[in-house]
């Protein structure tokens, strides 16, 4: 059966025929202003190849259709921009067009009778012409002034220009940097606002690509799948620009807090943009919200509800230890990562919502207030630790029942009446035991002072997680428990009826061992380095042993991870030294270094016992000695300059 013409093949994600996509690309190309010539050559090459690839193999045609989508997506993101934005995006446009040409080279090379275009000389000439054209801005102040009419546009221009010159200076020639600085100076001369500092967390809009259609919407804005630095991320866009200085200050403070919170049970904030229409770039938790995840697991015969709620409690404990309240804890703000780890997200966003951006409630609708504490609903208090505990209690009801607190039908006005006036709780779910419901009742006590602190909630949920896992493992004659020999030494123990069942138990408990590893930094739970499997005779099973080359590869990744960690920690310390006392920095370091170790162990699914065993087994091997010496030298060279920068205040090399 003959394949359909390539021109009629549908382009991925655009869901239109190739001929329509190419026609639209031509339209968008005409909106690329100074970069129109560069982009028109890519458009022409796509059109030419679309005719030459009619008889190409299906795999080549599919690759070409994806390249067409990427080019169309690129044009959609960069066409029709303002003058200063086009200037700072020139670097990105040049990179993208060159990359697209190279991808098309690969397609041409895959088909024998399709010649590879000699595009590079013309691209270099177009680049030269484009850069020379921008020199006209030195004299054309009128065009700049016409765009920079208000404080918001002036601040946005200055932030984008400064970010470009500070972050990507190595990619510019001296005269190009001089031009960018000249335009920055002119924007600053027009503005009465203070010349802005570019925060470490700032991500310019042109560095992020995201799907136009959101997969979720909330009170603060919309949520989109996207990419940043070739990684899959989640992009959260605010409803409208941050207009006033006060709003911008609140926004930036919340971002700064979130950005420096690094913990396995807290969604990682990669960065944000506070100019134009603000957005956040967050870690992708690909398993979705907790209620959906636990429902899927239950359908597969796996019960993980209390294990995940225990992880949520660890995340909330981490926030409270760092004087951070969540303020908006509810089911759809509890996510699950690709590895099955529960994570908190969107804390602090509620404080960013102002009367101008928050939608007006509609009578009879269902909203976030059904998770709110009574003192918050009555206006007597704002976000607090106790209010977070109340919201967590309601989230437990939601997670256990897969329904909203107070059910899916009761309107918010009725919920407010029951909570504030009647001091009532939702009906007890049948699936909760007496002890579990007692915990929820305490967490949702009407008086804030009567609610337990998060550390006590962690301990109770840990017990429920043990019971849940023991029920799963009961058919093997195994048992699972957390025990603590001291406050600083907590460990995970799995007791089995036979050596034969040890491996099965280890597999069943893998979900919790990741949590064990990650929570060491809180000082409240257990350490992965003391994870053991024991038989009824009390003898410890041999930890997994790697062969020599697997062990060497693991050591290499450890050193690479440590070098990256040193860079990250040192940059953070420089920021903290400006505002924080030495004791605070040291504590932050201790927490971060412990966390890095736990994360590395969990990511590679090994324990400290495994590493120690391998070291003892292979310590006489010349290959190990040589490799360790080289890796240690690499680490010392990398860390020496970093450590000097802090006059011995902290030592990043302690991480491992």
C-alpha positions in Angstrom: 0.0 0.0 0.0 1.5 3.3 -1.1 2.0 5.9 1.6 0.1 9.2 1.5 1.8 12.3 0.2 4.2 13.8 2.8 2.4 17.2 2.3 -0.7 15.6 3.8 1.0 13.9 6.7 0.0 15.5 10.1 2.7 17.4 12.0 3.0 16.2 15.6 1.3 18.3 18.3 0.1 20.9 15.7 -2.4 18.3 14.3 -2.4 19.9 10.9 -1.1 18.6 7.5 2.6 19.5 6.7 1.5 21.8 3.9 -0.6 23.9 6.4 2.3 23.9 9.0 4.8 25.1 6.4 2.4 27.8 5.1 1.9 29.1 8.7 5.7 29.0 9.2 6.1 31.3 6.3 3.6 33.7 7.9 5.4 33.6 11.2 8.7 34.1 9.5 7.5 37.5 8.2 6.9 38.5 11.8 10.6 37.9 12.8 11.6 41.4 12.0 15.4 41.7 12.0 15.8 37.9 12.0 13.4 37.3 9.1 16.1 36.5 6.5 17.7 33.9 8.8 14.4 32.2 9.5 13.3 32.4 5.8 16.2 30.3 4.8 15.1 27.5 7.2 11.6 27.8 5.9 12.7 27.5 2.3 14.9 24.5 3.2 12.0 22.7 4.9 9.7 23.3 1.9 12.4 22.0 -0.5 13.0 18.9 1.7 9.3 18.2 2.0 9.3 17.5 -1.8 12.5 15.6 -1.8 11.5 13.2 1.0 8.3 11.9 -0.6 9.8 8.4 -1.1 11.9 8.4 2.0 11.6 5.7 4.7 8.9 6.3 7.3 11.5 6.9 10.1 13.0 9.7 8.0 9.6 11.3 7.3 8.7 11.1 10.9 11.9 12.9 12.0 11.3 15.6 9.4 7.7 16.1 10.7 9.1 16.6 14.2 11.7 19.1 12.9 8.9 21.0 11.3 7.0 21.1 14.6 10.1 22.4 16.4 10.7 25.1 13.9 7.0 26.2 14.0 7.2 26.2 17.8 10.3 28.3 17.7 8.7 30.8 15.4 5.6 31.0 17.6 7.7 31.8 20.6 9.9 34.4 19.1 7.8 36.2 16.5 6.2 39.5 17.1 8.3 40.5 20.1 9.2 44.0 21.3 12.4 45.7 20.2 14.5 45.1 23.4 13.2 41.5 23.6 14.3 40.9 20.0 17.7 42.3 20.8 18.3 40.0 23.8 16.8 37.0 21.9 19.3 37.4 19.0 21.7 34.9 20.6 18.9 32.4 21.0 17.6 32.9 17.4 21.1 32.3 16.0 21.6 29.2 18.1 18.2 27.8 17.1 18.5 28.4 13.4 22.0 26.8 13.3 20.7 23.8 15.3 17.8 23.4 12.9 20.0 23.4 9.9 22.2 20.7 11.4 19.1 18.6 12.2 18.1 18.9 8.6 21.6 17.8 7.5 21.0 14.6 9.4 17.7 14.0 7.5 19.4 14.7 4.2 22.2 12.3 4.9 19.8 9.5 5.7 18.5 9.5 2.1 20.8 8.7 -0.7 19.5 10.9 -3.5 18.9 14.0 -1.3 22.0 16.4 -1.3 23.1 18.1 1.9 22.8 21.8 1.6 25.9 24.0 2.0 24.1 26.4 4.3 26.8 27.5 6.8 28.5 30.3 4.7 25.2 32.0 4.1 24.2 31.6 7.7 27.5 33.3 8.8 26.8 36.1 6.4 23.3 36.5 7.7 24.6 36.6 11.2 27.0 39.3 10.3 24.3 41.4 8.7 22.0 40.9 11.6 24.6 42.0 14.1 25.5 45.0 12.1 21.9 46.0 11.8 21.6 46.1 15.6 24.3 48.8 15.7 21.7 51.2 14.5 20.2 51.2 18.0 23.1 53.4 19.2 21.5 56.3 17.3 17.9 55.2 17.1 16.8 56.3 20.6 13.3 57.2 19.4 12.4 53.5 18.8 13.6 52.5 22.2 11.8 55.4 23.9 8.6 54.5 22.1 8.6 51.1 23.8 9.9 52.0 27.2 7.0 54.3 28.2 6.3 53.0 31.7 8.2 51.7 34.7 7.2 48.1 34.1 8.6 48.0 30.6 11.7 49.9 31.6 12.4 47.4 34.5 11.7 44.4 32.2 14.1 45.8 29.6 16.9 46.4 32.2 16.5 42.9 33.8 16.6 41.1 30.4 19.6 43.1 29.2 21.5 42.7 32.4 20.8 38.9 32.6 22.1 38.6 29.0 25.3 40.4 29.7 26.0 38.7 33.0 25.0 35.2 32.2 26.0 34.8 28.5 28.8 37.3 28.2 31.2 34.6 26.9 29.0 34.2 23.8 29.4 37.9 22.7 32.1 39.9 21.1 33.3 43.0 23.0 31.4 45.4 20.6 28.2 43.3 21.0 28.5 43.5 24.8 29.1 47.2 24.5 25.9 47.6 22.5 23.8 45.7 25.1 25.3 47.8 27.9 24.6 51.0 25.9 20.9 50.0 25.5 20.8 49.1 29.2 22.2 52.5 30.1 19.6 54.3 28.0 16.7 52.3 29.6 18.1 53.2 33.0 18.2 56.8 32.1 14.5 56.8 31.2 13.5 55.0 34.4 12.9 56.5 37.9 13.0 53.0 39.3 16.1 51.6 41.0 18.5 49.8 38.6 17.4 46.2 39.2 19.6 43.4 40.5 19.1 40.1 38.5 18.4 37.4 41.1 20.3 34.1 40.9 17.0 32.3 40.3 15.9 34.5 37.3 15.1 32.6 34.1 14.3 34.8 31.1 11.2 34.0 29.1 13.0 33.1 25.9 14.9 30.3 27.7 11.7 28.4 28.4 9.4 26.6 26.0 6.0 25.4 27.1 2.8 24.1 25.6 0.3 26.9 25.0 -2.6 24.9 26.4 -2.4 24.4 30.2 -3.0 21.0 31.8 -4.3 22.7 34.9 -5.6 26.0 36.2 -5.8 27.5 39.6 -6.4 30.8 41.5 -2.9 32.0 40.7 -2.9 31.2 37.0 -2.2 28.3 34.6 0.1 25.2 34.6 1.9 24.0 31.5 4.3 21.2 30.5 7.5 22.7 29.2 11.2 22.4 28.6 14.1 24.3 30.1 17.8 23.5 29.3 16.4 20.4 27.4 14.8 19.1 30.6 11.1 18.4 31.0 9.7 20.9 33.6 6.4 22.4 34.7 5.8 26.1 34.0 3.3 28.0 36.2 2.2 31.3 34.8 0.6 34.0 37.0 -2.7 35.5 35.8 -1.3 39.0 35.3 1.9 41.1 35.6 3.2 42.1 39.1 2.5 45.8 38.9 3.4 47.5 42.2 6.7 47.5 44.0 5.1 46.0 47.0 3.7 43.1 45.0 7.0 42.6 43.3 8.7 42.5 46.6 6.3 39.8 48.0 6.7 37.8 44.8 10.5 37.9 44.9 10.7 37.1 48.6 8.5 34.0 48.2 10.6 32.9 45.2 13.9 33.3 47.1 12.5 31.2 50.0 11.3 28.4 47.7 14.5 28.4 45.5 16.8 27.6 48.5 14.5 24.8 49.8 16.2 21.7 48.6 14.6 18.5 49.9 13.4 15.3 48.3 9.8 15.8 49.6 9.6 19.4 48.3 9.1 20.1 44.6 12.3 21.7 43.3 12.0 25.3 42.0 14.5 25.7 39.2 13.8 29.4 38.8 11.3 32.1 38.0 10.7 35.3 36.0 9.3 38.3 37.8 9.1 40.7 34.8 6.4 40.8 32.2 3.9 38.0 33.0 5.6 36.2 35.9 6.1 32.4 35.8 7.8 29.7 37.8 9.8 26.8 36.4 9.5 23.7 38.6 10.5 20.1 38.8 8.2 17.8 36.9 6.5 15.3 39.3 5.4 12.9 36.6 3.2 10.7 38.7 0.7 13.5 39.3 -1.3 14.3 42.4 -1.2 12.0 45.4 -4.9 10.9 45.2 -4.5 9.8 41.6 -1.2 8.0 42.3 -2.6 6.0 45.3 -5.7 5.1 43.4 -3.5 3.6 40.6 -1.4 1.8 43.1 -4.4 0.3 44.8 -5.8 -0.9 41.4 -2.5 -2.8 41.0 -2.8 -4.3 44.5 -0.3 -2.0 46.2 -1.3 0.0 49.2 1.0 3.0 49.8 -1.3 5.6 51.2 0.2 6.0 54.7 3.8 5.6 53.3 3.1 8.6 51.0 1.4 10.6 53.8 4.4 10.0 56.0 6.6 11.4 53.2 4.3 14.5 53.0 4.7 14.9 56.8 8.5 14.9 56.3 8.2 17.6 53.7 6.0 19.7 56.0 8.4 19.2 58.9 11.3 20.3 56.7 9.4 23.6 55.9 8.4 24.3 59.5 12.0 23.7 60.7 13.0 26.5 58.3 10.3 28.9 59.5 8.3 28.4 56.3 4.5 27.8 56.3 2.8 26.2 53.4 -0.4 28.3 53.5 -2.2 26.3 50.8 -1.9 22.6 51.7 -4.4 20.5 49.8 -4.6 17.4 47.7 -3.6 19.0 44.4 -0.5 20.5 46.0 0.8 17.1 47.0 2.5 15.5 44.0 4.4 12.3 43.3 7.7 12.2 41.4 8.7 9.6 38.8 10.4 7.6 41.6 7.2 7.4 43.7 8.4 10.1 46.2 5.6 12.4 47.6 6.4 16.1 47.3 4.9 19.3 48.5 4.5 22.2 46.0 3.0 25.7 45.7 3.7 26.8 49.3 3.6 30.6 49.6 1.8 31.1 46.4 -1.4 32.2 48.2 0.5 35.2 49.7 1.3 36.3 46.1 -2.4 36.6 45.2 -3.7 40.1 45.5 -7.2 41.5 45.2 -6.4 42.4 41.6 -5.4 38.9 40.6 -7.5 36.6 42.7 -10.8 35.6 41.0 -14.0 36.6 42.7 -15.7 33.6 44.4 -19.0 32.5 42.9 -21.9 31.6 45.3 -22.3 27.8 45.5 -18.9 27.0 44.1 -16.3 24.6 45.5 -12.9 26.1 46.3 -9.8 25.9 48.4 -11.5 27.1 51.7 -12.6 23.5 52.6 -9.0 22.8 53.5 -8.6 26.0 55.5 -8.4 26.2 59.3 -11.4 27.9 61.0 -9.2 30.8 62.2 -8.2 31.5 58.7 -11.7 31.3 57.3 -12.9 33.7 60.0 -10.1 36.2 59.3 -8.7 36.0 62.8 -5.4 34.6 61.6 -3.4 34.1 58.5 -1.1 31.2 57.5 0.6 29.5 60.5 2.1 26.2 61.4 -1.1 25.2 63.2 -3.2 26.2 60.1 -0.9 23.9 58.0 -1.6 21.0 60.4 -5.3 21.6 60.0 -5.0 21.6 56.2 -2.9 18.5 56.3 -5.6 16.7 58.4 -8.2 17.6 55.7 -5.7 16.4 53.0 -5.5 13.0 54.8 -9.3 12.8 54.6 -9.1 13.6 50.9 -6.3 11.1 50.2 -8.1 8.3 52.1 -11.5 8.8 50.5 -10.5 10.1 47.0 -13.1 12.9 47.5 -13.0 16.5 48.6 -13.3 17.2 52.4 -17.0 17.6 53.1 -17.7 15.7 49.9 -17.9 16.9 46.3 -21.4 18.4 46.4 -21.5 20.7 49.5 -20.9 24.4 48.4 -18.2 26.5 50.1 -20.8 28.6 51.9 -22.1 25.6 53.7 -18.6 24.3 54.5 -17.7 27.7 56.0 -20.8 27.5 58.2 -20.0 24.0 59.5 -16.4 24.8 60.2 -16.6 28.3 61.7 -20.0 28.3 63.3 -20.7 24.7 64.1 -17.0 23.8 64.8 -17.7 20.6 63.0 -15.5 18.1 61.1 -16.5 16.1 58.0 -18.0 12.7 58.7 -15.5 10.0 59.6 -14.5 8.0 56.6 -15.2 4.3 57.1 -11.7 3.4 55.8 -9.9 5.1 58.7 -9.2 3.1 61.9 -9.9 4.5 65.3 -6.3 5.5 65.8 -6.1 7.1 62.3 -9.3 9.1 62.9 -8.1 10.2 66.3 -5.0 11.7 64.7 -7.1 13.6 62.1 -9.4 14.9 64.9 -6.4 16.2 66.8 -4.9 17.8 63.6 -8.2 19.5 62.9 -9.0 20.7 66.4 -10.9 24.0 66.4 -8.4 25.7 68.6 -5.0 26.1 67.0 -3.1 25.5 70.3 -4.7 22.0 70.6 -3.3 20.8 67.3 -0.1 18.7 67.4 3.2 19.9 66.1 4.4 18.4 62.9 7.1 16.3 64.6 4.3 14.3 66.4 2.4 13.9 63.2 5.5 12.5 61.5 5.8 9.9 64.3 2.2 8.8 64.1 2.2 8.6 60.3 5.4 6.6 60.5 3.6 4.0 62.7 0.7 3.8 60.2 3.2 3.3 57.4 4.8 0.4 59.3 1.4 -1.2 59.8 0.5 -0.8 56.1 3.8 -2.3 54.9 3.5 -5.2 57.4 0.1 -6.0 56.1 1.5 -6.2 52.6 4.4 -8.3 53.7 2.4 -10.5 56.0 2.1 -13.4 53.5 5.9 -13.8 53.4 6.2 -14.1 57.2 8.1 -10.8 57.1 7.8 -7.7 59.2 8.8 -4.1 58.8 9.7 -1.5 61.4 11.3 1.8 62.1 13.3 1.9 65.2 15.6 4.5 66.8 18.5 3.6 69.1 19.0 7.3 69.7 17.7 10.7 68.4 20.6 10.9 66.0 20.7 7.2 64.8 17.4 6.0 63.3 17.3 3.1 61.0 15.1 0.9 58.9 14.9 -2.8 59.7 13.1 -5.6 57.8 12.9 -8.9 59.7 12.2 -12.0 57.6 11.4 -15.6 58.3 14.1 -16.9 56.0 17.0 -15.9 53.8 15.0 -16.8 50.7 12.3 -14.2 51.6 14.9 -11.4 52.3 15.2 -10.4 48.6 11.4 -10.3 48.2 11.1 -8.1 51.3 13.9 -5.8 50.2 12.0 -5.3 46.9 8.7 -4.6 48.7 10.4 -2.1 51.0 12.3 -0.2 48.3 9.7 2.6 48.3 10.3 3.3 51.9 14.1 3.1 51.7 14.2 6.1 49.4 12.2 8.0 52.0 14.6 6.8 54.7 17.6 8.0 52.8 16.1 11.4 52.0 14.9 12.2 55.5 18.2 12.0 57.4 18.8 15.7 57.1 15.7 16.5 59.2 17.3 14.9 62.2 13.9 13.3 63.0 13.8 10.1 61.1 16.1 7.4 59.9 19.3 6.9 57.9 19.7 4.9 54.8 23.3 4.1 55.8 22.0 1.8 58.5 19.5 0.0 56.4 19.7 -3.7 57.0 17.9 -7.0 56.4 18.0 -9.5 59.3 16.8 -13.1 59.7 15.1 -14.6 62.7 18.5 -15.8 63.9 19.6 -12.2 64.2 22.4 -12.4 61.5 22.6 -9.6 59.0 22.4 -10.5 55.4 25.3 -9.5 53.2 24.6 -6.2 51.6 24.6 -6.2 47.8 28.1 -6.4 46.3 29.1 -4.7 43.1 31.9 -5.9 40.8 35.0 -3.8 40.7 34.2 -1.9 37.6 30.6 -1.1 38.7 32.1 0.1 42.0 34.6 2.3 40.1 31.9 3.8 37.9 29.9 4.6 41.0 32.9 6.3 42.6 33.3 8.5 39.5 29.6 9.6 39.6 30.0 10.3 43.3 32.9 12.7 42.7 31.1 14.4 39.8 28.1 14.9 42.0 30.2 16.3 44.7 31.9 18.8 42.4 28.5 20.0 41.2 27.4 20.2 44.8 30.4 22.3 45.7 29.6 24.8 43.0 25.9 25.0 44.1 26.7 25.4 47.8 29.4 28.0 47.3 27.2 30.2 45.2 24.5 29.9 47.9 26.9 30.8 50.6 28.0 33.9 48.8 24.4 35.1 48.8 23.9 34.2 52.4 27.0 35.9 53.6 25.5 39.2 52.6 22.5 38.9 54.9 22.9 36.0 57.4 25.1 35.3 60.4 27.7 32.7 60.5 25.7 30.3 62.7 22.9 30.3 60.2 25.2 29.6 57.3 26.8 26.7 59.1 23.4 25.1 60.0 22.3 25.6 56.4 25.5 23.8 55.2 25.1 20.9 57.6 21.5 20.4 56.4 22.4 20.7 52.8 25.4 18.3 53.0 23.5 15.6 54.7 20.7 15.9 52.2 23.2 15.7 49.3 24.6 12.4 50.7 21.1 10.9 51.2 20.0 12.0 47.7 23.1 10.4 46.1 22.6 7.1 47.9 18.9 7.0 47.1 19.4 7.9 43.4 21.9 5.1 42.9 20.0 2.6 45.1 22.9 1.8 47.3 23.6 2.0 51.0 26.7 3.0 52.9 27.1 -0.7 53.8 27.4 -1.6 50.1 30.1 1.0 49.5 32.1 0.0 52.6 31.9 -3.7 51.7 33.2 -3.0 48.2 36.0 -0.8 49.5 37.1 -3.6 51.9 36.9 -6.3 49.2 38.9 -4.4 46.5 41.2 -2.2 48.6 44.3 -4.3 47.5 43.4 -3.9 43.8 45.8 -1.6 42.0 43.0 -0.4 39.7 41.0 0.8 42.7 44.0 2.5 44.3 44.9 4.4 41.0 41.3 5.4 40.4 40.7 6.6 43.9 43.8 8.7 43.8 42.9 10.4 40.5 39.3 11.1 41.7 40.5 12.5 45.0 42.9 14.8 43.2 40.1 16.0 41.0 37.9 16.7 44.0 40.7 18.6 45.8 41.5 20.8 42.8 37.8 21.6 42.3 37.2 22.4 46.0 40.4 24.3 46.9 39.4 27.6 45.4 35.9 27.3 46.6 36.9 26.8 50.2 39.4 29.7 50.1 36.5 32.0 49.2 34.9 31.5 52.6 38.0 31.8 54.8 37.3 28.4 56.4 33.7 29.3 57.4 32.4 26.2 55.6 34.0 23.3 53.8 31.9 22.0 50.8 34.1 18.9 50.5 32.5 17.6 53.7 29.5 16.6 51.6 30.8 13.1 51.0 
